[in-house]
């Protein structure tokens, strides 16, 4: 596989998102970064990483559902917005509420033995929850209505602000990955502990796809004036 932007790799091989998630390669907020650069920054040996990626992709079609439909690249800005709101905003709101409820449960139940971890996770997730819920409303009420029209200096500035929001959310998610050992519950964690971290992982993987679709498909299309 040749050196190219991470967003281009995902466009050519949508199921690479699953592999990148497992390897903690940020293809959403850092989709404009080059593949080889991302491999080096993550501390992997290039040829070994590329070999593992090729093997994964060879088997992925039979083992995984599609993550990014290639047809999205051909949609109009308005249709992309409809897709993002219907596919990601509603699902992520539900997952945020689910994780928040479960996290409060395990905070009470496991406070004695896992105080430091759970207080940190709870604090980080609270910050992320606020960031995301406000972000969704900002998009739905202000930004997306502007994006359905011709581009203006104001709308371009708001798009750039959203990209900054994505960076902030991405930083919080990375901190949560570290605080949860990549969503691995402790050995004495109850089923709810395990389920909480599993739901958190599901939420974050959906957020990664959400950000990728905005940063690498929707926003570039809008900036080029490709409203159909």
C-alpha positions in Angstrom: 0.0 0.0 0.0 1.5 3.3 -1.0 1.9 6.3 1.3 -1.3 8.5 1.1 -3.5 10.4 3.4 -5.4 8.4 6.0 -8.7 9.8 4.6 -7.7 8.4 1.2 -6.9 5.0 2.7 -10.4 4.9 4.3 -12.0 6.0 1.0 -10.3 3.2 -0.9 -10.7 0.6 1.9 -13.6 1.6 4.2 -13.0 -1.4 6.5 -9.6 -0.1 7.4 -11.4 2.0 10.0 -11.8 -1.1 12.1 -8.1 -1.9 11.9 -7.1 1.7 12.6 -9.4 1.8 15.7 -7.7 -1.3 17.1 -4.2 0.2 16.5 -5.3 3.7 17.8 -4.6 5.4 14.5 -6.7 8.6 14.3 -8.2 8.6 10.8 -11.0 11.0 11.7 -9.5 14.2 13.2 -6.2 13.5 11.6 -7.5 12.2 8.3 -5.3 14.7 6.4 -2.1 13.1 7.8 -0.1 10.7 5.8 -0.3 7.0 6.5 3.5 6.5 7.0 3.6 9.5 9.4 0.7 8.0 11.4 2.4 4.6 11.6 5.6 6.2 12.9 3.9 8.4 15.4 2.0 5.4 16.8 5.3 3.6 17.3 4.8 0.7 14.8 7.3 -0.7 12.4 6.1 0.2 8.9 6.4 -3.0 7.0 4.9 -5.1 9.8 2.0 -2.7 10.1 1.3 -2.6 6.4 1.5 -6.4 6.2 -1.0 -6.8 9.1 -3.3 -4.2 7.5 -3.2 -6.0 4.1 -4.0 -9.3 5.8 -6.8 -7.8 7.7 -8.3 -6.2 4.6 -8.0 -9.5 2.7 -10.2 -11.2 5.3 -12.4 -8.2 6.3 -15.0 -8.5 3.6 -16.1 -11.9 4.9 -16.0 -11.0 8.6 -17.2 -7.4 9.0 -20.1 -5.2 7.9 -19.2 -2.1 5.8 -18.3 0.9 7.9 -18.3 3.7 5.3 -20.5 3.3 2.3 -18.5 4.4 -0.8 -21.6 6.0 -2.2 -21.5 8.7 0.4 -18.7 10.4 -1.6 -21.3 11.0 -4.4 -24.0 12.5 -2.3 -24.8 16.2 -2.3 -24.0 18.3 0.8 -27.7 18.3 1.8 -28.0 14.6 1.5 -24.8 14.1 3.5 -26.2 16.3 6.3 -29.4 14.2 6.3 -27.3 11.0 6.5 -25.2 12.3 9.4 -28.1 13.5 11.4 -30.1 10.3 10.9 -27.2 7.9 11.3 -25.0 9.4 13.9 -26.7 12.2 15.9 -29.6 10.0 17.1 -27.5 6.9 17.7 -24.8 8.8 19.6 -27.3 10.7 21.8 -28.8 7.3 22.8 -25.3 5.8 23.5 -24.2 8.8 25.5 -27.3 8.4 27.8 -26.6 4.7 28.1 -23.0 5.1 29.0 -23.7 8.0 31.4 -26.3 5.8 33.3 -24.0 2.8 33.5 -21.0 4.9 34.5 -22.8 6.4 37.4 -23.9 2.8 38.5 -20.3 1.4 38.5 -19.0 4.6 40.1 -21.2 3.9 43.1 -20.7 0.1 43.1 -16.9 0.1 42.6 -15.8 3.3 44.2 -14.0 1.6 47.1 -11.7 -0.5 44.9 -11.4 1.7 41.7 -11.9 5.2 43.0 -9.0 6.8 41.1 -9.9 5.2 37.7 -13.6 5.8 37.9 -13.4 9.4 39.1 -11.1 10.1 36.2 -13.3 8.3 33.7 -16.4 9.9 35.0 -14.9 13.4 34.8 -13.5 12.9 31.3 -16.8 11.4 30.0 -18.8 14.3 31.6 -16.7 16.8 29.7 -17.1 14.8 26.5 -20.8 14.4 27.0 -21.2 18.2 27.3 -19.0 18.8 24.3 -20.9 16.4 22.1 -24.4 17.3 23.0 -23.7 21.0 22.6 -21.9 20.2 19.3 -25.0 18.3 17.9 -27.3 21.2 18.7 -24.9 23.7 17.2 -24.8 21.7 14.0 -28.5 21.1 13.8 -29.7 24.6 14.6 -27.0 26.8 13.2 -24.3 25.2 11.0 -26.2 22.7 8.9 -28.9 25.1 7.8 -26.1 27.4 6.6 -24.4 24.5 4.8 -27.5 23.8 2.9 -27.1 27.2 1.2 -24.2 28.6 -0.9 -21.0 29.1 1.0 -20.2 32.4 2.7 -17.3 33.7 4.8 -19.5 33.1 7.9 -20.4 29.5 7.0 -16.8 28.7 6.2 -15.7 30.1 9.5 -18.3 28.0 11.3 -17.0 24.9 9.5 -13.5 25.6 10.7 -14.9 26.0 14.2 -16.5 22.6 14.0 -13.2 21.1 13.0 -11.7 22.6 16.1 -14.5 21.0 18.2 -13.7 17.6 16.6 -10.1 18.0 17.7 -11.2 18.7 21.3 -13.5 15.7 21.3 -10.8 13.5 19.9 -8.4 14.6 22.6 -10.9 13.6 25.3 -11.5 10.3 23.7 -7.8 9.5 23.6 -7.6 10.3 27.3 -10.5 8.0 28.0 -8.8 5.2 26.0 -5.8 5.6 28.2 -7.8 5.8 31.4 -9.8 2.6 30.6 -6.8 0.6 29.2 -8.6 0.7 25.8 -11.9 -0.1 27.4 -10.7 -3.1 29.3 -12.5 -3.5 32.6 -10.4 -4.6 35.7 -10.4 -8.3 36.6 -12.8 -7.8 39.5 -15.1 -5.7 37.4 -18.8 -6.8 37.4 -20.8 -7.4 34.2 -22.0 -3.8 34.3 -18.4 -2.6 34.5 -17.6 -4.7 31.4 -20.8 -3.5 29.6 -20.1 0.1 30.4 -16.7 0.0 28.8 -18.0 -2.0 25.8 -20.8 0.7 25.2 -18.2 3.4 25.5 -16.1 1.7 22.8 -19.1 1.4 20.6 -19.9 5.1 21.1 -16.4 6.2 20.3 -16.1 4.1 17.1 -19.3 5.7 15.9 -18.0 9.1 16.7 -14.8 8.3 14.7 -16.9 7.5 11.7 -19.1 10.6 12.3 -16.0 12.9 12.4 -14.5 11.2 9.3 -17.6 11.8 7.3 -17.7 15.4 8.2 -14.0 16.2 8.1 -13.1 14.2 5.0 -16.3 14.1 3.0 -18.9 16.8 4.0 -16.6 19.8 4.7 -14.3 19.4 1.7 -17.3 19.0 -0.6 -18.9 22.1 0.9 -15.7 24.2 0.7 -15.4 23.3 -3.0 -18.9 24.6 -3.5 -20.2 21.1 -4.6 -23.8 21.6 -3.5 -26.0 19.7 -5.9 
